[in-house]
Amino acid sequence: MGKSVRKRFAHQIPVEQLHQRLLSLAESEAGSDSSGEGVRFERSGDGYKILGNYSGFSVNGNVTLSEHELSIEIELPMLARMFQGKVEHYIEEQAKTATTLE
């Protein structure tokens, strides 16, 4: 069994605009690494499924959007726990980018 990483971020951005920002981040992420590593987002209702690879490990999770909160949950495989700090830092950076008012 793996390790769950859960993060919640408050925001004041209209949900549809936040969807657009997440899709833009996902597109830039998908095009930035040709090694097969990276993160892919698939829309699932009002949220997204996250599918990715990092250092040979599969990373899966969910992103949920509500009127005032962005919630991210990632499931790390047991052997990938050593990357937990990097994964949390990456999530925080991307969430900050998506939820910052311009």
Disulfide bonds with the S-S distance in Angstrom:
none
